[in-house]
Amino acid sequence: MSRTSAPPPTDATAPAADSALTHGLKQRHLSMIALGGVIGAGLFVGSGAGIAAAGPSIVVAYGISGLLVMFVMRMLGEMSAANPASGSFSVHAERAIGPWAGFTAGWSFWVLLCVAVGLEGIGAAQIVTGWLPGTPEWVWVALFMVIFLGTNLAAVKNFGEFEFWFAALKVIAITLFLVLGLLAILGVLPGTDSPGTSNLTGDGGFMPNGSEGLIIGLLASVFAYGGLETVTIAAAESENPVQGVAKAVRTAMWRIAVFYIGSMAVIVTLVPWDDPQVAEVGPFYAMLDHLGIGGAAEIMNVVILVALLSAMNANIYGSSRMACSLVARGQGPKVLGRISSGVPRNAVLASSVFGFLCVLLSYWRPEDVFPWLLNMIGAVILVVWIFIAVSQLILRKRTERESPERLVVRMWLFPVLTIVALVAMAGIFVLMLRQPDTRDQLLATGVLTAVLIVIGVVRQKRAGRTPDA
């Protein structure tokens, strides 16, 4: 077979794809992006369905999925510190497996983030229309899209500052929540008595719905963690990419574990798991209301609104950089790769198109657009994680052989824990097939992935390209 195209990215060439991007992000930006990208509505609202299904054992579910996420982020951190690139895991997959893998992983993630932007815009608009009844939901979606489109079209440091303060507000809110919860558990919060272990062991016990409830809670928790990958994309535009991504990954992992697992433990200790408010209006509101804190609903609505707007901002950024990196490697239309003043503005515009389409969707179908979009992206994040794990298995050995000094971050107990993570991901797919609510999501993800793989393989064969040897 003839080899007429340029070779796939190597350690030397991958970062060059991002050479026209600026380095306007500071370490404080990266640290907050790592936290803010994953602290969203999945935690504040989506966790309610998991608690309603799993009961107090939701703590175990979040612990298991949190451990898996830590493994994935450690693997990704290892590869990104050794080879920082705004294409992140897409670049790594291309180097390790082949151009078709980089194409599939990159464009899958791009679709995921673009749809998520629309989801978050609609969710934020629903909160605002609750405050201002009678105002059209689509108007607010359009306003949020215009604001964050403008933010991302400007210099990357503007994005970093927006995300820094958004994420800081979320971190402060969760920290205060955890402090209040711990004081109530200890019985030292004025006006409250310690519940002891009554909510953990009573009313059906720790696993009131058995293993089936735990499985549903596990699936809900897995998808709540999605978004942490954005920090490795942003690292390529930081002042010191290698040290930046290493520190961000190391610190974000334990902080996320504390926030997620700690929040769930506090909630199920203080509030009966079958309290209707947990599933209907969210577990965080339910706990604040249970403690008699005035204005609980409005406090949580403000926090959730900030979380959604922060995620919109981060996802427009992440999707535009992923598209730009794909184009730089010959994996997309060249027009998206044009960079002006250090910003891939065409990629930002393209990555915002679906968000503006959601303005129309929220006008035409405001009742069912949110669940429809959620099913559309389904389990894409799991597909991305699988590419990360397989890539790390291959690249770790290659890097140890060729450039061991680049292994600033190392995956624990390699290759055992990488293989354990892959088996766990396969197990989650099997569990999704068993649940009617997640089966449709898995089908949609399967179709998207299959289409991208076919396109990627055809493109690779036409170009005569192979993985980097």
Phi, psi and omega in degrees: 000132180287152180239091187262346184262171176293150180293159177294167184297141175244182178303327183276328188264337183300313179296334181295336177299337184253011190297335181277349177284151180276174177240063187266000181265135178264170181300322179296326176296313181299317181298317181285328175296320179299321180280312186293329183295336184251343179272092184223203182296337178301325177277310188289326184243310186298334181293341181298319179295324178294318178295318180299330181272316187265343184067209180301337180290359175301333177297319178294318180300314179291329177293316179295310181293325178296322177296319178298317179296321177299318178299313181299315182291327177294317177298314181293321177297321178300312182289322184287327176290325178285331184212074183295132179202145182291347174278349175045236186298336176293317176297316181296318180295323179294318179292322187275315190253319181147164181305324181297325180289318177298320178298311183294312181297317183292310182286333173298314181293323178299314178299316180303311183291321180296317178293321180298324177302314178296318179301314182291323177297318179293317178299318179295321180295324179296325177293314182294320179293336173292326176282325183238071182301142181099341177278138182294136180298320185296332179296318181290321176302315180298317181298314180298320180297318180297317181299311186279338170296314178298318179300317184279341175282339178278187182299150184298332180295332176293317175301315181300319180292316177303312184291327179300312184284325175300309182295323179299319178298319179294318180295317178298317181298315181291322179298314177298320179300313181294321179297313178300317181297317180294320177298320179292320179297322179281351178079018182254001176280126182307134177083006180232154175244145180295130180279351184064225179251016186299320181283342180274330185246343181270176175053056178101351177085189185293327177238075187298332180250020176067198183294331180295319177295321178297321179296315179298318178296322179296315180296319179296322183287325181302312185283345176289337183276348184300138178125343181294339183296337185301332183296326180284338173287316182292333184301329181295340179252020179265169182295324179223087189304316186294304180294327181298309182291324179299312181292319182297317181294316182298315184283325184294325186299310183286329178294317178297320179300317180295313184295312184286301184293320179298317179298315181297319180296318180295316184297309184288342175283324185266333186239134175303134186298334183263015173299124183305330181295332183301313182274328187280316184240358176110143184292329181292316176297317182302319181291315179298320179294320180298327180276357178075027179277118184297145179069026183303317182298315182290324177301312183289327178296321178295316180296316180295321178299315178299318180298318180292317180294322177298316180294322175302311181301311183293324184285327173295318178298306184298319181292322180293321179289325177295316178298317180298317180294318179299317180295319180299335179261014178076024184250019180188177181297131186300331184301332181284347184268357181291132183243131180234124181055037178079007182236130176282078192294324177295322178293323177298316180297314181297322182287347179262352184301314183294326177299319178288330174298327178293340172299315178291318180298321179288342175276318183280316186229062184295338186284322189235009183293325184296306179296328179296317178293322180298317178293332183296320183268337171044238188257031182303324183298326178293322177299316178299316180298322179296317177299322179298312183294315180295319179298318182293323176303319183280312187287332180300313181294321181293318181291321177299326182281321188260318185215068184299336180293345180279351181278070179291323175245135181236137175293137181294143172046044178295139000264007189301309184289332175295316179293320177302317180297318179296319178296319179298318179296318177298321178296323179294320176301317179297317179297323179296323178296333182281338185259124180303324183292331183256350181296320179294321178298318180295322179296314180298318178295320179299317180296312180300313182296317180298318179298315181293322178297315180299313179298316180296318180294316179299315179298319181294317180294321179295324181276345181069033183262152180226168177298157177295124183284000000 
